[in-house]
Amino acid sequence: MIDCGESALAPSALRPSEYTAALVHALHLEPERVRGANVLEMGSGSGVVLAVLAGLGAASLCGIDVEDDAVLAGSLLLRDLGHEARSQIHKGDMWQPVKGRRFDLIAANLPHFAMEDHEVPGRHTTWSAGGPNGRRLLDPFLRGLHGHLEYGGRAILTHNGFVGLEASRTILAGFGLSLHVTKSVFVPIGPEKLGLMSPAVLAAEQGKSIHRYGPYAFADMHVVEVTADERGTNAS
């Protein structure tokens, strides 16, 4: 149950991004795969993805975020939309709050831009920050995924092209999981973020997954699905 006091609007620091929109669109394309599922969102932020999953018929909703205002905002949103009875949002670090639990569907839109924590106007210092190579949160998420997917379950997440799809495939393969790209789009990189990007990543990926046209820059962003291969997800 959600105990969050008076209703309030989600803070602007948690407003959905282009990444959120791409993830939501991918979920809407296959509503039958959400209906009746027990779902988890890692990095639940405003709670809007959980609200979408509820609207598509998920049986239960669980969220995890490290920010207090994200836990509050998401809880309020789900309560106000009438999903309180089947919802819970935890404050915690990665998989710790759901130790021992498995889910049919796990969604994630984690910070994985190649930059260190930094003040960005209107956002949390951790917004988008994935460390020098962008994989600070992505890698532990991928390594823990196999222990939280039900047999036959799947994960769906956003994945910047410049952090390396093959690196993610290699990690997942070690746990009997496979990665498939389901949707690819260009996302703009604003000047405030481009100036904070790790120079090594920018230099290596410019003209590959990062495309610059005068003062404007775009990056390849993928929505990927992770599923079990023939070994399944319940192997340790």
C-alpha positions as CSV (number, residue, x, y, z in Angstrom):
1,M,0.0,0.0,0.0
2,I,1.1,3.6,-0.6
3,D,1.2,6.0,2.3
4,C,2.3,9.4,0.9
5,G,0.1,12.1,2.4
6,E,-1.4,14.9,0.4
7,S,-1.4,14.8,-3.4
8,A,1.2,16.9,-5.3
9,L,2.5,17.2,-8.8
10,A,5.7,15.4,-9.8
11,P,8.6,17.8,-9.6
12,S,9.9,19.1,-12.9
13,A,13.2,17.4,-12.3
14,L,11.4,14.1,-12.9
15,R,9.7,15.1,-16.1
16,P,9.7,12.4,-18.8
17,S,12.3,12.6,-21.6
18,E,12.6,11.4,-25.1
19,Y,13.9,8.1,-23.7
20,T,10.7,7.7,-21.6
21,A,8.6,8.4,-24.6
22,A,10.4,5.7,-26.7
23,L,10.0,3.2,-23.9
24,V,6.3,3.9,-23.5
25,H,5.8,3.6,-27.2
26,A,7.5,0.2,-27.3
27,L,5.2,-1.0,-24.5
28,H,2.1,0.2,-26.3
29,L,3.1,-1.7,-29.4
30,E,2.5,-5.0,-27.6
31,P,-0.1,-4.5,-24.9
32,E,-1.0,-8.2,-24.8
33,R,2.5,-8.9,-23.4
34,V,1.9,-6.6,-20.5
35,R,-1.6,-7.7,-19.6
36,G,-1.6,-9.8,-16.4
37,A,2.1,-9.4,-15.8
38,N,3.8,-8.7,-12.5
39,V,6.1,-5.8,-13.4
40,L,9.1,-4.0,-12.0
41,E,10.5,-0.7,-13.1
42,M,14.1,0.1,-12.2
43,G,14.6,3.8,-11.9
44,S,10.9,4.7,-11.7
45,G,11.3,8.5,-11.6
46,S,7.9,10.2,-12.0
47,G,6.1,6.9,-12.1
48,V,4.7,7.5,-15.5
49,V,6.0,4.2,-17.0
50,L,4.4,2.3,-14.1
51,A,1.2,4.2,-14.8
52,V,1.4,3.1,-18.5
53,L,2.0,-0.5,-17.5
54,A,-1.0,-0.3,-15.2
55,G,-3.1,1.1,-18.0
56,L,-2.0,-1.8,-20.2
57,G,-3.3,-4.2,-17.7
58,A,-0.3,-5.2,-15.5
59,A,-1.4,-7.3,-12.5
60,S,1.0,-5.7,-10.0
61,L,3.4,-2.8,-10.1
62,C,6.7,-2.4,-8.3
63,G,9.2,0.5,-8.7
64,I,12.6,1.3,-7.4
65,D,14.4,4.7,-7.3
66,V,17.2,6.3,-5.3
67,E,15.5,9.7,-5.0
68,D,13.0,10.5,-2.3
69,D,11.0,12.8,-4.5
70,A,10.7,10.1,-7.1
71,V,9.3,7.6,-4.6
72,L,6.8,10.2,-3.5
73,A,5.9,11.5,-7.0
74,G,5.4,8.0,-8.4
75,S,3.4,6.9,-5.4
76,L,1.1,9.9,-5.7
77,L,0.6,9.4,-9.4
78,L,-0.3,5.8,-9.1
79,R,-2.6,6.5,-6.2
80,D,-4.4,9.3,-8.0
81,L,-4.9,7.1,-11.0
82,G,-6.5,4.4,-8.9
83,H,-3.6,1.9,-8.9
84,E,-2.6,2.1,-5.2
85,A,-3.8,-1.4,-4.2
86,R,-1.5,-3.1,-6.7
87,S,1.5,-0.8,-6.4
88,Q,4.6,-0.3,-4.3
89,I,7.6,1.9,-4.9
90,H,10.8,1.4,-2.9
91,K,13.7,3.7,-2.3
92,G,16.9,1.7,-2.7
93,D,20.0,0.8,-4.5
94,M,19.5,-1.3,-7.6
95,W,18.2,-4.8,-6.8
96,Q,18.5,-4.7,-3.0
97,P,14.8,-3.8,-2.4
98,V,13.5,-6.8,-4.3
99,K,16.0,-9.4,-3.2
100,G,14.6,-12.9,-3.8
101,R,11.7,-11.6,-6.0
102,R,11.1,-12.3,-9.7
103,F,8.9,-10.5,-12.2
104,D,7.3,-11.3,-15.6
105,L,8.4,-7.9,-17.0
106,I,11.2,-5.5,-16.0
107,A,11.4,-2.1,-17.5
108,A,14.3,0.3,-17.1
109,N,15.3,3.8,-18.3
110,L,18.5,4.2,-16.3
111,P,20.9,7.1,-16.4
112,H,23.6,5.9,-18.8
113,F,25.0,9.0,-20.5
114,A,28.8,9.0,-20.5
115,M,29.4,11.7,-17.9
116,E,30.0,12.1,-14.2
117,D,27.4,13.5,-11.8
118,H,27.1,17.2,-12.5
119,E,24.7,20.1,-11.8
120,V,22.3,20.4,-14.8
121,P,19.7,23.1,-14.4
122,G,16.3,21.7,-13.5
123,R,17.5,18.2,-12.9
124,H,19.0,16.0,-10.2
125,T,22.8,15.9,-10.2
126,T,22.6,12.2,-11.1
127,W,20.3,12.8,-14.1
128,S,21.6,10.9,-17.1
129,A,25.0,10.5,-15.4
130,G,26.4,7.0,-16.1
131,G,30.0,7.6,-15.3
132,P,32.9,8.0,-17.7
133,N,31.8,5.2,-20.1
134,G,28.0,5.4,-19.3
135,R,27.9,2.0,-17.8
136,R,28.1,2.7,-14.1
137,L,24.4,1.7,-13.5
138,L,23.8,-0.3,-16.7
139,D,26.3,-3.0,-15.9
140,P,25.0,-3.9,-12.4
141,F,21.5,-3.8,-13.7
142,L,22.3,-6.3,-16.5
143,R,24.3,-8.6,-14.2
144,G,21.4,-8.8,-11.7
145,L,18.7,-9.2,-14.3
146,H,18.8,-13.0,-14.5
147,G,18.0,-13.4,-10.8
148,H,14.8,-11.4,-11.0
149,L,13.2,-12.5,-14.3
150,E,10.5,-15.2,-14.1
151,Y,10.9,-18.1,-16.4
152,G,9.7,-16.9,-19.8
153,G,9.9,-13.3,-18.6
154,R,11.5,-10.3,-20.4
155,A,13.1,-7.0,-19.8
156,I,12.7,-3.9,-21.9
157,L,15.0,-0.9,-21.5
158,T,16.5,2.1,-23.2
159,H,20.1,1.8,-24.4
160,N,22.3,4.5,-25.8
161,G,24.3,3.4,-28.9
162,F,27.5,5.0,-27.7
163,V,27.8,2.8,-24.5
164,G,28.1,-0.4,-26.6
165,L,25.4,-2.9,-27.4
166,E,28.0,-5.6,-27.8
167,A,29.3,-5.0,-24.3
168,S,25.7,-5.5,-23.0
169,R,25.2,-8.6,-25.1
170,T,28.4,-10.1,-23.7
171,I,27.4,-9.5,-20.1
172,L,23.9,-11.0,-20.6
173,A,25.2,-14.0,-22.5
174,G,27.1,-15.0,-19.4
175,F,23.8,-15.4,-17.6
176,G,21.9,-17.2,-20.4
177,L,20.1,-14.0,-21.7
178,S,19.9,-12.5,-25.1
179,L,19.5,-8.9,-26.2
180,H,17.4,-7.8,-29.2
181,V,16.9,-4.3,-30.6
182,T,13.2,-3.6,-31.0
183,K,13.3,0.1,-31.8
184,S,15.9,2.7,-32.8
185,V,15.6,6.5,-32.8
186,F,17.7,9.6,-32.8
187,V,17.7,11.6,-29.6
188,P,19.0,15.2,-29.4
189,I,22.0,15.9,-27.2
190,G,21.6,19.4,-25.8
191,P,24.7,21.6,-25.5
192,E,24.6,21.4,-21.7
193,K,25.0,17.7,-21.9
194,L,27.4,17.6,-24.9
195,G,29.8,19.8,-23.0
196,L,29.8,17.3,-20.1
197,M,30.2,14.1,-22.2
198,S,33.4,12.1,-21.7
199,P,35.8,13.3,-24.3
200,A,37.0,9.7,-25.0
201,V,33.5,8.5,-25.8
202,L,32.7,11.6,-27.9
203,A,35.8,11.2,-29.9
204,A,35.3,7.5,-30.5
205,E,31.6,7.7,-31.4
206,Q,31.4,10.9,-33.4
207,G,30.3,9.9,-36.9
208,K,29.2,6.5,-35.6
209,S,26.5,6.6,-32.9
210,I,26.9,10.4,-32.4
211,H,26.0,12.7,-35.3
212,R,26.8,16.4,-35.3
213,Y,25.5,19.1,-37.7
214,G,27.0,22.4,-36.8
215,P,25.8,23.2,-33.2
216,Y,23.3,20.4,-33.2
217,A,24.1,16.8,-32.1
218,F,22.0,13.6,-32.1
219,A,22.7,10.1,-30.8
220,D,21.5,6.6,-31.6
221,M,19.2,5.3,-28.9
222,H,17.7,1.8,-28.9
223,V,14.9,0.2,-27.0
224,V,16.1,-3.3,-26.4
225,E,14.4,-6.5,-25.2
226,V,16.2,-9.0,-23.0
227,T,14.9,-12.6,-22.9
228,A,16.3,-16.0,-21.8
229,D,18.1,-18.2,-24.2
230,E,17.9,-22.0,-24.0
231,R,19.5,-22.1,-20.6
232,G,16.7,-20.0,-19.0
233,T,16.8,-17.3,-16.3
234,N,16.7,-19.5,-13.2
235,A,20.2,-20.8,-13.6
236,S,22.5,-19.3,-11.0
